[in-house]
Amino acid sequence: MGLHASIELNADKLICLHLSDVTDMQLPQWLPLSKARTMLLQRLMGHVSTASLDADEADRLRRQLLQENGHQQQKDAPSSPSSNSTNGSSSSSGSNGSNSSSRDTMLLNLDLWTDTGFPTAVAVAVVACSKGVKRAHLIEARMDGGMLLELYSRDGVGTMISTDFYEGIRKARGTDLEAIQVS
């Protein structure tokens, strides 16, 4: 529900609480979306051999995940001619509402991502950021005060997934005076 709400609200931030499955991954404090996508896609492609996902579905998901990024296209998206013509209807322009809805349903199917064995919290964060949420924070659910520390400390305590590193607030410099001067 948080995934869908964050996308529909064009949220700046999504916070996901996780358990030891994510902690065991030993993620860095900041994980670029491109690297997080690569991790998710490697797991997805490794899962194709099982009965729950065929190669065509996996390829569609891979293209979707690489092409989605809410307000701007990712530079790492493939530009091969086959990426737009495999099924004859994978245009990302949104002009065909049912096609877009069908594609979103597949990308937002958390059961599919969970079936790959990839931690759900990380998959949710990657999909949310791919759909336009600016950043997602992964916080250990069992950490005493983890949510408060993430919200009220400069660097937080979890892992942030985003397209670029978010520095947040900084001290004003002398060169800022002209911009903040009250008239």
HUURMO-V35620 format. One record per residue. N is the residue number from 1. RES is the residue in one small letter. PHI is phi in whole degrees, 0 to 359 (none if undefined). Layout:
BEGIN
{{N | RES | PHI} {N | RES | PHI}}
END
This chain:
BEGIN
{{1 | m | none} {2 | g | 297} {3 | l | 298} {4 | h | 297} {5 | a | 296} {6 | s | 296} {7 | i | 289} {8 | e | 296} {9 | l | 273} {10 | n | 51} {11 | a | 295} {12 | d | 281} {13 | k | 213} {14 | l | 233} {15 | i | 249} {16 | c | 243} {17 | l | 271} {18 | h | 226} {19 | l | 251} {20 | s | 295} {21 | d | 300} {22 | v | 280} {23 | t | 302} {24 | d | 297} {25 | m | 286} {26 | q | 51} {27 | l | 288} {28 | p | 287} {29 | q | 296} {30 | w | 234} {31 | l | 241} {32 | p | 301} {33 | l | 305} {34 | s | 300} {35 | k | 287} {36 | a | 295} {37 | r | 300} {38 | t | 301} {39 | m | 300} {40 | l | 294} {41 | l | 292} {42 | q | 298} {43 | r | 294} {44 | l | 299} {45 | m | 292} {46 | g | 289} {47 | h | 271} {48 | v | 300} {49 | s | 292} {50 | t | 277} {51 | a | 285} {52 | s | 280} {53 | l | 210} {54 | d | 266} {55 | a | 298} {56 | d | 294} {57 | e | 297} {58 | a | 298} {59 | d | 293} {60 | r | 298} {61 | l | 297} {62 | r | 301} {63 | r | 296} {64 | q | 300} {65 | l | 297} {66 | l | 283} {67 | q | 274} {68 | e | 284} {69 | n | 190} {70 | g | 52} {71 | h | 272} {72 | q | 217} {73 | q | 285} {74 | q | 283} {75 | k | 289} {76 | d | 272} {77 | a | 291} {78 | p | 293} {79 | s | 240} {80 | s | 288} {81 | p | 299} {82 | s | 290} {83 | s | 292} {84 | n | 252} {85 | s | 234} {86 | t | 299} {87 | n | 250} {88 | g | 77} {89 | s | 216} {90 | s | 259} {91 | s | 291} {92 | s | 261} {93 | s | 285} {94 | g | 83} {95 | s | 289} {96 | n | 258} {97 | g | 302} {98 | s | 291} {99 | n | 295} {100 | s | 298} {101 | s | 295} {102 | s | 297} {103 | r | 296} {104 | d | 297} {105 | t | 302} {106 | m | 292} {107 | l | 294} {108 | l | 270} {109 | n | 282} {110 | l | 294} {111 | d | 298} {112 | l | 297} {113 | w | 293} {114 | t | 295} {115 | d | 299} {116 | t | 285} {117 | g | 88} {118 | f | 281} {119 | p | 305} {120 | t | 302} {121 | a | 300} {122 | v | 290} {123 | a | 299} {124 | v | 299} {125 | a | 297} {126 | v | 295} {127 | v | 296} {128 | a | 300} {129 | c | 293} {130 | s | 291} {131 | k | 263} {132 | g | 117} {133 | v | 293} {134 | k | 293} {135 | r | 202} {136 | a | 231} {137 | h | 246} {138 | l | 255} {139 | i | 236} {140 | e | 297} {141 | a | 294} {142 | r | 270} {143 | m | 283} {144 | d | 300} {145 | g | 71} {146 | g | 303} {147 | m | 295} {148 | l | 296} {149 | l | 296} {150 | e | 294} {151 | l | 284} {152 | y | 248} {153 | s | 247} {154 | r | 301} {155 | d | 258} {156 | g | 70} {157 | v | 233} {158 | g | 250} {159 | t | 250} {160 | m | 254} {161 | i | 251} {162 | s | 199} {163 | t | 286} {164 | d | 217} {165 | f | 289} {166 | y | 260} {167 | e | 275} {168 | g | 79} {169 | i | 280} {170 | r | 229} {171 | k | 291} {172 | a | 292} {173 | r | 250} {174 | g | 303} {175 | t | 289} {176 | d | 275} {177 | l | 305} {178 | e | 298} {179 | a | 287} {180 | i | 255} {181 | q | 294} {182 | v | 276} {183 | s | 267}}
END
